[in-house]
Amino acid sequence: MTNFVIKDWNIEEITGYKPFTTFYKDFSIADCFGINAIKDTWNRAIKEWELDYKYLTELSMALNWKSWEHQNNEELCKLYVELWERTEDRFYELFENNQEARKYHFEVTD
């Protein structure tokens, strides 16, 4: 049996932002099972949460963080960058005219 370690997302220690979702841990678990698991995790998150701008913002943050975490693994890094870009594109499509959502997104991700 293979053991794996799920890293804590220390974003709060670094930035002061306190995550309220399990997105980072969900993707950390998916990392252990490969690309298809990562894609499946993203598909489920988007399907469930894309209309909530706060959740979509945190999803974007977790994906960005994971891309940097995997900068020494080109395949995973590229996948996370692609998913981050798709998430950001989706955010701007859905919330193009929602000033509250855009303000929140900019403040939290800046």
C-alpha positions as CSV (number, residue, x, y, z in Angstrom):
1,M,0.0,0.0,0.0
2,T,1.3,3.4,-0.9
3,N,1.4,6.2,1.7
4,F,0.9,9.7,0.7
5,V,1.0,13.0,2.6
6,I,-1.5,15.8,2.1
7,K,0.2,19.1,2.5
8,D,-1.4,21.9,4.4
9,W,-2.2,25.0,2.5
10,N,-0.2,27.6,4.5
11,I,-1.7,30.5,2.6
12,E,-3.0,32.0,5.8
13,E,0.4,32.1,7.4
14,I,1.9,33.8,4.3
15,T,-0.9,36.2,3.2
16,G,-3.5,36.3,6.1
17,Y,-6.2,34.9,3.8
18,K,-8.1,32.1,5.6
19,P,-9.5,29.5,3.1
20,F,-13.1,28.4,3.6
21,T,-13.2,25.6,1.1
22,T,-11.4,22.2,0.8
23,F,-10.2,22.9,-2.8
24,Y,-6.5,22.8,-2.0
25,K,-6.8,19.5,-0.1
26,D,-9.1,18.1,-2.8
27,F,-6.5,18.8,-5.4
28,S,-3.7,17.5,-3.2
29,I,-5.5,14.2,-2.9
30,A,-6.1,14.2,-6.6
31,D,-2.4,14.7,-7.2
32,C,-1.8,11.3,-5.7
33,F,-4.0,9.7,-8.3
34,G,-2.8,11.5,-11.4
35,I,-4.0,13.7,-14.2
36,N,-7.5,12.2,-14.7
37,A,-8.2,12.6,-11.0
38,I,-7.1,16.3,-11.1
39,K,-9.3,16.9,-14.1
40,D,-12.2,15.2,-12.5
41,T,-11.8,17.2,-9.3
42,W,-11.8,20.4,-11.3
43,N,-14.9,19.4,-13.3
44,R,-16.8,18.6,-10.1
45,A,-15.7,21.9,-8.5
46,I,-16.7,23.9,-11.5
47,K,-20.1,22.1,-11.9
48,E,-20.9,22.7,-8.2
49,W,-19.5,26.1,-7.5
50,E,-19.0,28.2,-10.6
51,L,-22.0,30.5,-9.9
52,D,-20.6,31.5,-6.5
53,Y,-17.9,34.1,-7.1
54,K,-16.3,33.6,-3.7
55,Y,-15.9,29.8,-4.3
56,L,-14.7,30.4,-7.8
57,T,-12.1,32.9,-6.5
58,E,-10.8,30.4,-4.0
59,L,-10.8,27.6,-6.7
60,S,-8.6,29.9,-8.8
61,M,-6.3,30.6,-5.9
62,A,-5.9,26.9,-5.1
63,L,-5.1,26.1,-8.8
64,N,-2.6,28.9,-9.0
65,W,-0.9,27.7,-5.8
66,K,-0.8,24.1,-7.1
67,S,0.8,25.2,-10.4
68,W,3.6,26.8,-8.4
69,E,3.8,23.8,-6.1
70,H,4.4,21.6,-9.2
71,Q,6.9,23.8,-11.0
72,N,9.4,20.9,-11.1
73,N,6.8,18.6,-12.7
74,E,6.2,20.1,-16.1
75,E,3.1,17.9,-16.8
76,L,1.3,18.8,-13.6
77,C,2.4,22.4,-13.7
78,K,1.0,22.8,-17.2
79,L,-2.2,21.1,-16.2
80,Y,-2.7,23.3,-13.2
81,V,-1.9,26.5,-15.2
82,E,-4.5,25.4,-17.9
83,L,-7.1,24.8,-15.2
84,W,-6.3,28.1,-13.6
85,E,-6.7,29.9,-16.9
86,R,-10.0,28.2,-17.6
87,T,-11.2,29.1,-14.1
88,E,-10.2,32.7,-14.5
89,D,-11.8,32.9,-18.0
90,R,-15.0,31.4,-16.5
91,F,-15.0,33.9,-13.7
92,Y,-14.7,36.9,-16.1
93,E,-17.4,35.5,-18.3
94,L,-19.8,34.9,-15.5
95,F,-19.1,38.1,-13.5
96,E,-18.2,40.5,-16.2
97,N,-20.8,43.0,-15.0
98,N,-20.9,42.2,-11.3
99,Q,-18.8,44.8,-9.6
100,E,-19.1,43.2,-6.2
101,A,-17.7,39.9,-7.5
102,R,-14.9,41.6,-9.4
103,K,-13.9,43.7,-6.5
104,Y,-13.9,40.7,-4.2
105,H,-11.8,38.7,-6.7
106,F,-9.2,41.5,-7.2
107,E,-8.9,42.2,-3.4
108,V,-8.5,38.5,-2.4
109,T,-6.1,37.5,-5.2
110,D,-4.0,40.7,-5.2
